[in-house]
Amino acid sequence: MLRFFTAGESHGKGLIAFLEGIPAGLKIDFEFIKKEMKRRRSGYGRGKRSLSIEKDEIEIISGIRWGRTIGSPISIFIPNKDYENWKEILSPYEEYKNEELYLTKPRPGHADLAGALKFLREDLRDILERSSARETAARVVAGAICKLFLKEFNIEILSFTKEIGGIRAKAFKLPLEEIILKTESSPLRCLDPEAERKMKIAIDEAKKNGDTLGGIFTVCAYNVPPGLGSNSQWDLKIDGRIAQAMMSIPGVKGVEIGRGFDGARKKGSQVHDPIYWSKEKGFYRITNNAGGIEGGITNGEVIIVRCAMKPIPSLMKPLQSVDIKTKKSCSAMIVRSDVCVVPSAGVIGESMLAYVVADEFIKKFGGDSMKEIKVNYENYLKAIKAF
């Protein structure tokens, strides 16, 4: 079983990622992890902190020795460069407490007010520091290691931007390598150059008006074997686990797998994927409306997940709110933020999908070492081929 947790606040000393269950013997590519962290920070519409302040350097605390995992829990520290400016405000010691610095004007759409009511906190900073999307840097570290694990079995995960601010990119049927090449060279991770041009104009306009934009990103997992997940219980279905993982990403308000909501508008004969068989391929399909999952189990096709992300709630021209201390009407507080993070959210989505797929993979082909799990996987592939 694979588990990961994160700790840390947005402007605190740093973030920590804990990852437990990775088999011993996995080779760790530190340059790959560094690249993944940079991908999360980048993108048209990101703010100053992501682009120029935080570098997201990592410090391995445990679980990796001489470039390989050793089977014990992996813990990684990501220092916040901006912490130098926040030492007293976020100090753990009571002598630094200053009620004049309390934040009391919650932002509509953020966790500010709901969190304050839940934990009965008078200072909204106690809520926003943890609910900030800065936490996702720790997820991407954990996700990068899960990706390295999956690469050992030829499983690749990628993402691209489908829509921003109502501007929708055209659909393209491209090979895996070309999708990766195009998205990594695009500031919005978009496959449609004309749509991307319009998206950038929309982002510029939103920034000028003190507003923000949301959109839709797609995450795909290639070469996933059939048989991950289960139909036997509601909480074992892999599509349910994927949906929960994606919905946990800050700002994501909707998830669909395969044709999703569009499939609900069509007849069964137009949606379900006919099954074929050949001696060379075994069982296969020529369409993938199911998005690689049927009955809570992977079917061998590409896993396709789309996520709808709302606009960021931190506005430079804030909405109506109520001061939690005085109870008087006010404008919500202004907090340094991005204008659009849909491309970066796609990278975070890759990490969450990598975690779920890696966890299900380890459950099915369990072993304490990479050698053992590879033997188990090869035996399973032989059994499928002989079926």
VEXTI-221881 format. One record per residue: y, z, x of N, C-alpha, C in turn; residue in three letters. Coordinates in steps of 0.02 Angstrom, whole numbers, padded with zeros to 5 digits, always signed. Atoms other than C-alpha are relative to their C-alpha. Layout:
REM residues N
YZXYZXYZXALA...
//
This chain:
REM residues 387
-00060+00000+00042+00000+00000+00000+00062+00000+00044MET-00062+00006-00037+00172-00048+00062+00056+00034-00038LEU-00056-00034+00032+00325+00060+00026+00062-00005+00043ARG-00061-00005-00040+00506+00053+00077+00053+00038-00039PHE-00055-00039+00027+00655+00167+00049+00061-00012+00044PHE-00061+00004-00039+00836+00163+00104+00040+00064-00008THR-00045-00058+00004+00965+00298+00139+00066-00019+00033ALA-00065+00011-00031+01149+00303+00184+00053-00022-00050GLY-00057+00020+00042+01322+00273+00111+00038-00058+00032GLU-00035+00061-00020+01434+00121+00122+00044+00011+00062SER-00044-00014-00056+01561+00200+00241-00023+00060+00042HIS+00027-00056-00038+01450+00338+00309-00019-00021+00071GLY+00019+00013-00070+01377+00348+00483-00042-00063+00007LYS+00042+00059-00003+01252+00213+00443-00051-00001-00055GLY+00054+00008+00048+01104+00154+00341-00067+00008+00035LEU+00068-00006-00027+00920+00191+00365-00049-00035-00046ILE+00054+00032+00038+00773+00085+00310-00066+00031+00023ALA+00067-00026-00014+00599+00164+00299-00051-00050-00029PHE+00052+00047+00023+00450+00045+00287-00068+00026+00022LEU+00065-00029-00014+00274+00114+00275-00055-00044-00028GLU+00057+00038+00024+00110+00020+00264-00011-00066+00035GLY+00010+00062-00039+00134-00128+00383-00057+00012+00049ILE+00057-00010-00045-00030-00150+00477+00020+00000+00074PRO-00012-00001-00072-00038-00117+00663-00012-00069+00030ALA+00011+00063-00036-00022-00265+00780+00044-00057-00021GLY-00045+00054+00020+00114-00366+00693+00054-00009+00053LEU-00051+00014-00050+00226-00449+00822+00069-00002-00033LYS-00067-00003+00029+00410-00412+00787+00047-00045+00039ILE-00049+00046-00029+00535-00550+00820+00069+00028-00015ASP-00065-00034+00010+00699-00456+00844+00056-00051-00012PHE-00050+00052+00012+00800-00617+00850-00002-00024-00073GLU+00006+00019+00070+00732-00663+00679+00034+00052-00045PHE-00031-00053+00040+00786-00494+00609+00076-00005+00005ILE-00072+00008-00011+00959-00518+00686+00028-00058-00041LYS-00021+00058+00039+00971-00689+00604+00002+00015-00074LYS+00002-00018+00070+00921-00619+00435+00060+00043-00020GLU-00058-00043+00013+01057-00486+00446+00064-00041-00003MET-00059+00043-00001+01186-00619+00487+00003-00043-00063LYS+00002+00040+00061+01130-00725+00339+00026+00040-00060ARG-00025-00041+00055+01165-00579+00221+00075+00009+00002ARG-00072-00012-00008+01340-00554+00291+00042-00062-00013ARG-00038+00062+00000+01389-00737+00286+00009-00028-00070SER-00008+00035+00064+01448-00851+00148+00072-00006-00022GLY-00067+00012+00026+01604-00925+00071+00013+00048-00058TYR-00016-00048+00052+01688-00792-00035-00011+00072+00021GLY+00009-00067-00025+01640-00642+00072+00066+00029+00025ARG-00060-00034-00021+01770-00512+00120+00002+00014+00074GLY-00013-00012-00071+01840-00454+00287-00054+00044+00031LYS+00047-00045-00030+01715-00313+00312-00065-00036+00018ARG+00063+00035-00013+01562-00425+00297+00007-00051+00055SER-00008+00056-00046+01634-00566+00400+00022+00020+00070LEU-00028-00015-00066+01722-00476+00542-00007+00072+00024SER+00004-00069-00022+01696-00287+00543-00072+00020+00017ILE+00069-00022-00011+01510-00251+00521-00041-00054+00035GLU+00043+00046-00037+01390-00332+00644-00074+00012-00015LYS+00068-00016+00021+01233-00248+00575-00050-00002+00057ASP+00048-00008-00054+01153-00210+00742-00050+00054-00021GLU+00052-00047+00021+00990-00116+00723-00026+00042+00058ILE+00032-00045-00049+00910+00030+00813-00067+00021-00028GLU+00067-00019+00022+00722+00053+00798-00011+00074+00017ILE+00012-00071-00011+00682+00237+00776-00074+00015+00008ILE+00072-00015-00004+00494+00231+00749-00041-00059-00026SER+00047+00046+00028+00341+00127+00710-00011-00065+00037GLY+00007+00062-00039+00363-00013+00838+00000+00019+00074ILE+00004-00013-00072+00311-00007+01020-00017-00064+00037ARG+00010+00059-00041+00324-00143+01149-00007-00065-00041TRP-00005+00061+00038+00364-00273+01018-00050-00009-00056GLY+00049+00006+00054+00222-00237+00896-00003+00065-00040ARG+00008-00059+00042+00194-00120+00749-00061+00038+00022THR+00055-00042-00022+00079+00026+00782-00035+00036-00058ILE+00034-00028+00058+00029+00072+00604+00035+00060-00031GLY-00037-00058+00027+00147+00220+00582+00062-00024-00037SER-00059+00021+00037+00301+00219+00469+00055-00028+00046PRO-00055+00031-00037+00440+00105+00530+00066+00026-00028ILE-00067-00021+00021+00616+00176+00525+00052-00034+00044SER-00052+00039-00035+00772+00078+00572+00069+00025-00021ILE-00068-00023+00012+00953+00135+00588+00048-00058+00009PHE-00053+00051-00004+01100+00019+00553+00067+00036-00001ILE-00065-00035-00001+01265+00096+00609+00054-00038-00037PRO-00059+00029+00032+01422+00066+00507+00058+00003+00049ASN-00056+00002-00047+01560+00009+00624+00062+00031-00031LYS-00060-00024+00035+01689+00057+00492+00002+00076-00006ASP+00004-00073+00007+01633+00239+00498+00055+00037+00038TYR-00053-00032-00040+01763+00278+00631+00062+00014-00041GLU-00059-00009+00043+01897+00259+00496-00013+00047-00059ASN+00018-00038+00059+01804+00369+00371-00033+00067+00017TRP+00036-00060-00022+01739+00516+00473+00017+00062-00040LYS-00019-00061+00035+01839+00650+00384-00012-00006-00075GLU+00009+00010+00072+01832+00574+00209-00073+00009-00020ILE+00072-00005+00015+01641+00567+00218-00036+00053+00042LEU+00030-00053-00040+01613+00719+00325-00047+00044-00042SER+00044-00046+00036+01466+00831+00276+00026+00072-00002PRO-00024-00069-00007+01570+00986+00317+00058+00015-00047TYR-00047-00019+00053+01672+01080+00187+00072+00004+00023GLU-00069-00008-00023+01825+01107+00296+00040-00064-00004GLU-00036+00063+00005+01868+00923+00278+00014-00019-00073TYR-00010+00015+00071+01871+00929+00088+00075-00005-00016LYS-00070+00012+00017+02034+00858+00019+00003-00030-00071ASN-00001+00023+00069+02055+00846-00170+00052-00054-00013GLU-00050+00052+00007+02207+00734-00146-00030-00069+00011GLU+00033+00064-00015+02087+00598-00089-00050-00020-00053LEU+00048+00016+00053+01981+00603-00248+00016-00068-00032TYR-00007+00062+00039+01952+00436-00333-00020+00016-00072LEU+00011-00022+00069+01965+00459-00521+00009-00055-00052THR-00013+00056+00047+01994+00286-00597-00058-00049+00003LYS+00061+00041-00005+01824+00205-00631+00011-00074-00016PRO-00002+00072+00011+01798+00017-00624-00050-00021-00054ARG+00047+00027+00050+01724-00065-00780-00051-00046+00034PRO+00053+00042-00029+01557-00144-00735-00033+00029+00062GLY+00028-00032-00059+01526-00029-00586-00037+00064-00021HIS+00037-00062+00014+01418+00128-00573+00046+00061-00002ALA-00047-00056-00008+01576+00236-00554-00006+00053-00055ASP-00003-00048+00055+01587+00317-00726-00070+00024-00019LEU+00068-00020+00019+01401+00315-00771-00029+00049+00051ALA+00025-00044-00052+01359+00395-00604+00034+00068+00000GLY-00037-00063+00003+01496+00526-00620-00026+00044-00057ALA+00027-00038+00057+01429+00577-00790-00071+00025+00015LEU+00069-00020-00016+01249+00581-00727-00002+00059+00048LYS+00003-00052-00052+01283+00688-00574+00056+00052-00006PHE-00055-00046+00011+01438+00777-00642+00044+00007+00063LEU-00042+00001-00060+01546+00726-00493+00073-00013-00019ARG-00072+00007+00014+01736+00743-00496+00032-00055+00043GLU-00025+00052-00044+01760+00617-00355-00046-00060-00004ASP+00041+00060+00009+01699+00441-00392-00027-00027+00066LEU+00026+00024-00064+01675+00411-00206-00072+00023+00011ARG+00069-00024-00006+01516+00516-00219-00050-00049-00031ASP+00042+00049+00034+01448+00377-00330+00005-00069+00033ILE-00009+00069-00024+01523+00216-00263-00026-00011+00070LEU+00024+00008-00068+01473+00250-00083-00073-00020+00003GLU+00071+00017+00000+01288+00241-00125-00015-00061-00042ARG+00014+00057+00044+01297+00113-00265+00029-00065+00028SER-00027+00059-00033+01391-00007-00150-00056-00047+00023SER+00049+00049-00023+01300-00168-00106-00011+00002+00075ALA+00011-00010-00072+01317-00115+00076-00071+00024+00013ARG+00068-00025-00006+01149-00029+00046-00051-00056+00012GLU+00049+00054-00006+01066-00199+00041-00012-00023+00071THR+00013+00016-00070+01084-00218+00229-00067+00031+00021ALA+00064-00033-00016+00940-00093+00242-00058-00036-00033ALA+00054+00038+00033+00839-00194+00117-00017-00063+00040ARG+00012+00062-00037+00861-00351+00221-00038+00013+00065VAL+00040-00018-00060+00795-00262+00377-00073+00008-00019VAL+00069-00009+00022+00640-00207+00282-00031-00067-00021ALA+00024+00066+00023+00625-00380+00203-00015-00046+00058GLY+00012+00043-00059+00636-00464+00373-00068+00014+00030ALA+00066-00017-00027+00484-00368+00433-00055-00024-00047ILE+00049+00026+00048+00392-00412+00272-00008-00076+00007CYS+00003+00073-00011+00436-00595+00304-00041-00017+00062LYS+00039+00012-00061+00367-00585+00480-00074+00010-00013LEU+00070-00011+00019+00206-00515+00408-00026-00060-00038PHE+00023+00056+00041+00194-00655+00279-00005-00065+00040LEU+00003+00060-00042+00230-00789+00410-00067-00006+00037LYS+00066+00000-00032+00066-00738+00493-00052-00035-00043GLU+00046+00031+00048-00018-00811+00338+00031-00063-00030PHE-00032+00063+00018+00096-00964+00326+00039+00004-00067ASN-00040-00009+00061+00193-00892+00178+00074+00000+00018ILE-00071+00006-00015+00377-00942+00181+00041+00015-00063GLU-00044-00018+00055+00518-00876+00072+00070-00025+00014ILE-00067+00027-00008+00687-00958+00044+00040+00010-00064LEU-00042-00004+00059+00834-00957-00075+00054-00053+00003SER-00058+00045+00002+00975-01070-00132+00041+00017-00062PHE-00047-00014+00055+01126-01061-00247-00006-00054-00052THR+00006+00047+00056+01103-01141-00417+00066-00009-00037LYS-00061+00003+00041+01268-01099-00500+00049+00053+00022GLU-00054-00049-00012+01436-01014-00467+00057-00016-00049ILE-00057+00008+00045+01572-00987-00596-00009-00055-00052GLY+00014+00052+00050+01488-01104-00721-00009-00069+00028GLY+00011+00065-00032+01475-01246-00595-00072-00003+00024ILE+00072+00002-00012+01292-01296-00588-00019-00057+00047ARG+00024+00050-00047+01208-01387-00445-00056-00042-00031ALA+00053+00043+00023+01094-01534-00478-00067+00024+00028LYS+00068-00018-00023+00906-01509-00462-00025-00054+00049ALA+00027+00045-00050+00823-01586-00310-00073+00018+00015PHE+00069-00012-00022+00639-01606-00265-00003-00018+00074LYS-00003+00010-00073+00640-01583-00077-00056+00039+00033LEU+00050-00038-00038+00510-01530+00051+00030+00065+00027PRO-00021-00066-00022+00518-01351+00114+00047-00004+00060LEU-00040+00003-00061+00588-01397+00285+00070-00026-00014GLU-00066+00028+00015+00731-01499+00210+00042+00049-00040GLU-00037-00051+00038+00779-01360+00088+00029+00051+00048ILE-00023-00049-00049+00789-01237+00232+00058-00027+00041ILE-00051+00031-00042+00892-01358+00338+00066-00006-00038LEU-00061+00010+00040+01016-01396+00198+00034+00066-00018LYS-00031-00063+00021+01041-01217+00139+00030+00038+00059THR-00025-00036-00057+01062-01145+00313+00063-00031+00030GLU-00061+00034-00025+01199-01272+00352+00055-00001-00053SER-00049-00001+00055+01291-01240+00188+00032+00068-00007SER-00033-00065+00007+01423-01102+00170-00014+00035-00066PRO+00018-00030+00064+01366-01075-00009-00075-00005-00013LEU+00073+00007+00007+01180-01107+00021-00017-00043-00060ARG+00007+00044+00057+01192-01249-00105-00026-00068+00022CYS+00030+00064-00018+01088-01409-00103+00040-00061-00025LEU-00040+00054+00030+01217-01512-00200+00070+00002+00029ASP-00066-00001-00033+01370-01555-00092+00059-00005-00048PRO-00055+00008+00047+01478-01608-00239+00011+00064-00040GLU-00006-00064+00035+01441-01450-00337+00029+00053+00046ALA-00025-00049-00048+01474-01348-00181+00075-00007+00009GLU-00072+00012-00008+01645-01428-00161+00038+00031-00059ARG-00032-00028+00059+01690-01378-00339-00005+00076-00001LYS+00009-00073-00003+01619-01203-00314+00051+00032+00046MET-00048-00027-00048+01731-01175-00163+00071+00001-00029LYS-00065+00002+00032+01884-01228-00261+00005+00057-00052ILE+00000-00053+00051+01835-01107-00401+00006+00069+00033ALA-00004-00063-00036+01813-00965-00275+00071+00012+00025ILE-00070-00005-00023+01984-01000-00199+00047+00018-00057ASP-00042-00013+00059+02063-00999-00371-00009+00072-00024GLU+00013-00069+00021+01978-00835-00418+00032+00049+00048ALA-00031-00044-00050+02038-00755-00256+00075+00003-00009LYS-00072+00002+00010+02216-00811-00288+00021+00040-00061LYS-00015-00036+00062+02209-00734-00461-00025+00072-00001ASN+00025-00069-00004+02134-00569-00402-00063+00010-00040GLY+00060-00003+00042+01971-00610-00492-00062-00010+00043ASP+00064+00009-00035+01787-00630-00447-00044-00048-00040THR+00046+00047+00032+01644-00750-00487-00072+00020+00011LEU+00072-00009-00006+01458-00732-00521-00035-00067+00000GLY+00038+00063+00000+01320-00860-00532-00074+00011-00004GLY+00073-00002+00002+01135-00897-00517-00028-00022+00067ILE+00035+00020-00061+01025-00901-00363-00075-00005-00014PHE+00072+00011+00006+00845-00960-00345-00035+00023+00063THR+00041-00021-00057+00713-00881-00233-00070-00027-00009VAL+00067+00031+00003+00548-00967-00192-00045+00028+00055CYS+00050-00019-00050+00389-00914-00102-00053-00054+00002ALA+00047+00055-00010+00281-01054-00031-00065+00025+00031TYR+00066-00012-00029+00095-01051+00012-00029+00069-00017ASN+00028-00064+00023+00058-00891-00085-00069-00014-00030VAL+00068+00014+00027-00130-00884-00120-00007+00022-00072PRO+00013-00025+00067-00197-00866-00296-00033+00069+00003PRO+00035-00064+00004-00254-00692-00347+00040+00062+00015GLY-00041-00059-00011-00108-00578-00304+00026+00026-00067LEU-00019-00029+00064-00061-00457-00443-00062+00012-00042GLY+00058-00013+00043-00172-00416-00592+00020-00006-00074SER-00010+00002+00072-00190-00443-00779-00025+00064-00035ASN+00036-00056+00029-00277-00276-00804+00044+00056-00028SER-00046-00051+00025-00126-00161-00829+00071-00027+00003GLN-00068+00026+00004+00057-00189-00874+00038+00008+00066TRP-00039-00014-00060+00123-00112-00713-00030-00032+00063ASP+00031+00035-00057+00006-00216-00601+00016-00074+00000LEU-00016+00071+00004+00071-00386-00656+00054-00017+00051LYS-00046+00013-00055+00158-00466-00509+00067-00027-00025ILE-00064+00024+00025+00290-00553-00615+00043+00058-00024ASP-00037-00059+00021+00339-00384-00688+00029+00036+00060GLY-00024-00033-00061+00353-00310-00513+00057-00040+00032ARG-00053+00041-00028+00457-00458-00454+00064+00007-00040ILE-00059-00007+00042+00574-00444-00603+00036+00066+00013ALA-00030-00065-00013+00602-00259-00571+00035+00001+00068GLN-00030+00002-00067+00635-00290-00386+00065-00039+00000ALA-00060+00041+00002+00761-00426-00423+00056+00034-00040MET-00050-00034+00041+00849-00326-00559+00031+00059+00036MET-00027-00056-00038+00874-00186-00432+00056-00022+00048SER-00053+00025-00043+00991-00298-00331+00067+00010-00035ILE-00064-00012+00032+01172-00245-00366+00029-00064-00031PRO-00032+00056+00034+01251-00361-00495-00047-00046-00037GLY+00047+00044+00035+01092-00447-00554-00012+00026-00071VAL+00006-00019+00070+01084-00445-00744-00053-00040-00038LYS+00052+00040+00033+00948-00573-00783-00047-00031+00050GLY+00051+00029-00044+00786-00636-00706-00046-00045-00041VAL+00050+00042+00032+00673-00781-00753-00046-00028+00053GLU+00050+00027-00046+00514-00848-00674-00023-00067-00029ILE+00017+00067+00024+00474-01033-00684+00053-00026-00047GLY-00047+00027+00048+00552-01117-00834+00036+00054-00040ARG-00034-00057+00030+00594-00946-00906+00029-00013-00068GLY-00034+00007+00064+00723-00954-01045-00001-00071-00026PHE+00003+00070+00022+00721-01144-01048-00068-00015-00032ASP+00066+00011+00028+00534-01140-01081-00007+00028-00070GLY+00003-00031+00067+00563-01030-01234+00027-00047-00053ALA-00030+00047+00047+00657-01175-01315-00044-00061-00012ARG+00043+00060+00004+00513-01300-01297-00067+00016-00031LYS+00068-00008+00027+00340-01327-01370-00049+00014+00057LYS+00050-00017-00050+00185-01264-01281-00025-00060+00038GLY+00024+00060-00033+00130-01441-01243+00049-00026+00052SER-00051+00022-00048+00293-01467-01148+00010+00050+00057GLN-00013-00053-00048+00286-01305-01049-00059+00015+00046VAL+00057-00022-00040+00110-01261-00991-00024-00055+00048HIS+00017+00046-00053+00046-01341-00832-00074-00020-00003ASP+00070+00022+00002-00114-01447-00850-00035+00014+00066PRO+00039-00017-00059-00253-01401-00729-00044-00059+00020ILE+00042+00054-00027-00342-01527-00617-00044+00029+00055TYR+00044-00021-00054-00480-01517-00488-00021-00061+00040TRP+00028+00052-00044-00531-01622-00339-00037+00035+00056SER+00040-00029-00054-00653-01595-00198+00044+00020+00059LYS-00043-00014-00057-00513-01600-00071+00046+00059-00014GLU-00050-00051+00016-00387-01487-00161-00028+00061-00035LYS+00023-00053+00045-00495-01381-00274+00041-00002-00064GLY-00041-00002+00060-00397-01324-00428+00074-00009+00019PHE-00071+00010-00015-00217-01385-00432+00036-00023-00063TYR-00044+00022+00055-00071-01431-00546+00051-00048+00029ARG-00052+00046-00022+00057-01570-00537+00069+00020-00026ILE-00063-00030+00021+00191-01468-00626-00005+00076+00014THR+00000-00072-00014+00244-01288-00600+00050+00036-00045ASN-00045-00033+00047+00334-01231-00757-00012+00076-00002ASN+00017-00072+00001+00245-01062-00742+00031+00037+00059ALA-00031-00033-00057+00334-01028-00577-00049+00035+00045GLY+00050-00027-00046+00173-00991-00484-00037+00062-00024GLY+00032-00061+00026+00117-00847-00596-00024-00010-00071ILE+00028+00003+00068+00002-00843-00748-00037+00065-00014GLU+00034-00061+00019-00053-00684-00837+00011+00058+00049GLY-00014-00053-00048+00027-00575-00704-00033-00010+00068GLY+00038+00015-00062-00074-00659-00564+00027-00065+00031ILE-00020+00062-00032-00019-00788-00436-00055-00053-00008THR+00049+00053+00012-00102-00957-00466-00004-00050+00057ASN+00003+00045-00057-00075-01038-00296+00058-00048+00006GLY-00059+00043-00003+00082-01135-00340+00059+00040+00027GLU-00060-00032-00027+00256-01098-00273+00027+00051-00051VAL-00033-00049+00044+00331-00938-00345+00074-00017-00003ILE-00070+00019+00010+00500-00982-00419+00034+00053-00044ILE-00036-00053+00036+00622-00844-00472+00074-00018+00000VAL-00072+00010+00005+00799-00867-00536+00033+00065-00025ARG-00035-00062+00017+00924-00724-00548+00072-00015-00018CYS-00070+00006+00022+01088-00715-00644+00039+00059+00026ALA-00041-00053-00029+01222-00616-00554+00068+00001-00032MET-00066-00006+00032+01377-00551-00641+00054-00002+00054LYS-00055-00004-00048+01548-00562-00558+00008+00071+00026PRO-00010-00066-00030+01586-00418-00439+00052+00039-00040ILE-00046-00039+00041+01672-00276-00536+00061+00027+00036PRO-00059-00023-00037+01796-00234-00397+00053-00055-00001SER-00051+00052+00010+01950-00333-00451+00066+00020+00033LEU-00066-00013-00029+02115-00350-00359+00054+00006-00055MET-00042-00011+00059+02197-00360-00532-00044+00037-00050LYS+00050-00039+00036+02099-00217-00611+00009+00002-00075PRO+00001-00005+00072+02052-00195-00793+00020+00070-00023LEU-00015-00064+00032+02096-00054-00914-00055+00051+00013GLN+00047-00054-00011+02013+00112-00876+00031+00066-00024SER-00025-00066+00018+02033+00300-00904-00011+00046+00060VAL+00005-00047-00055+02068+00429-00769-00046+00057-00020ASP+00049-00051+00021+01919+00549-00772+00028+00071+00006ILE-00030-00067-00007+02032+00696-00722+00052+00013-00054LYS-00055-00011+00048+02185+00673-00834-00018-00025-00069THR+00021+00032+00063+02095+00572-00971+00053-00048-00027LYS-00053+00046+00020+02248+00458-00977-00021-00072+00016LYS+00013+00071-00013+02239+00268-00988+00031-00019+00067SER-00024+00022-00065+02260+00181-00822-00033-00066+00017CYS+00036+00058-00027+02211+00028-00722-00054+00027+00046SER+00054-00021-00045+02046+00042-00630+00023-00003+00073ALA-00019-00002-00070+02055+00080-00445-00014-00068+00034MET+00010+00061-00040+02069-00062-00320-00039+00019+00063ILE+00043-00013-00057+01930-00062-00190-00011-00065+00038VAL+00012+00060-00041+01913-00185-00045-00067-00031-00019ARG+00061+00031+00025+01786-00313-00100-00003-00074+00018SER+00009+00072-00007+01719-00491-00094+00023-00034-00065ASP-00017+00039+00060+01762-00630-00217-00064-00026-00033VAL+00063+00026+00026+01587-00704-00234-00055+00013+00052CYS+00054-00016-00047+01422-00648-00156-00067-00031-00022VAL+00062+00030+00025+01296-00759-00246-00045-00026+00057VAL+00043+00023-00054+01235-00844-00085-00033+00057+00039PRO+00028-00057-00035+01213-00676+00002-00051+00036-00043SER+00048-00032+00045+01126-00605-00151-00067-00037+00002ALA+00062+00038-00007+00999-00746-00132-00040+00023+00060GLY+00034-00025-00060+00959-00682+00043-00032+00068-00014VAL+00028-00065+00019+00935-00507-00027-00060-00011-00046ILE+00056+00017+00044+00824-00584-00162-00062-00021+00040GLY+00056+00019-00043+00717-00660-00024-00036+00063+00026GLU+00029-00062-00026+00692-00486+00049-00040+00037-00052SER+00035-00036+00053+00643-00410-00118-00064-00036-00019MET+00060+00038+00015+00521-00551-00154-00051+00007+00056LEU+00045-00008-00058+00449-00536+00022-00035+00067-00003ALA+00030-00066+00005+00421-00351-00006-00056+00002-00052TYR+00050-00002+00054+00328-00374-00171-00061-00041+00019VAL+00056+00042-00019+00221-00518-00107-00040+00032+00057VAL+00035-00033-00056+00180-00426+00056-00040+00060-00025ALA+00035-00058+00027+00135-00269-00041-00064-00021-00037ASP+00059+00024+00037+00018-00364-00158-00051-00031+00047GLU+00044+00030-00050-00055-00458-00009-00041+00055+00035PHE+00034-00054-00035-00095-00296+00082-00048+00037-00046ILE+00045-00032+00048-00169-00219-00075-00065-00039-00007LYS+00059+00041+00012-00288-00365-00097-00043-00010+00063LYS+00038+00015-00062-00336-00398+00084+00003+00058+00049PHE-00013-00061-00038-00313-00219+00145-00034+00006+00067GLY+00025-00013-00067-00337-00167+00323+00053+00038+00038GLY-00047-00039-00039-00256-00053+00450+00030-00038+00059ASP-00024+00041-00055-00232-00190+00579+00006-00072-00022SER-00007+00070+00015-00178-00371+00578-00066-00037+00008MET+00065+00033-00011-00348-00422+00647-00045+00009-00062LYS+00043-00014+00058-00438-00339+00502+00023-00037-00062GLU-00025+00032+00061-00326-00408+00366-00008-00076+00004ILE+00009+00073-00008-00338-00585+00438-00072-00019-00014LYS+00071+00013+00015-00529-00577+00431-00012+00003-00075VAL+00009-00006+00072-00523-00518+00251+00030-00059-00037ASN-00033+00057+00032-00402-00656+00204-00040-00065+00010TYR+00039+00061-00013-00505-00793+00286-00064-00001-00042GLU+00060-00005+00043-00661-00732+00193+00016-00016-00072ASN-00021+00014+00069-00566-00740+00029+00013-00075-00010TYR-00013+00072+00006-00507-00918+00062-00065-00040-00002LEU+00066+00033+00002-00688-00969+00097-00033+00008-00068LYS+00029-00013+00067-00742-00889-00067+00032-00044-00053ALA-00036+00043+00047-00608-00984-00163-00022-00072+00007ILE+00020+00069-00012-00656-01148-00082-00070-00015-00027LYS+00070+00009+00023-00839-01121-00129-00008+00012-00075ALA+00003-00017+00071-00797-01071-00310-00016-00061-00043PHE
//
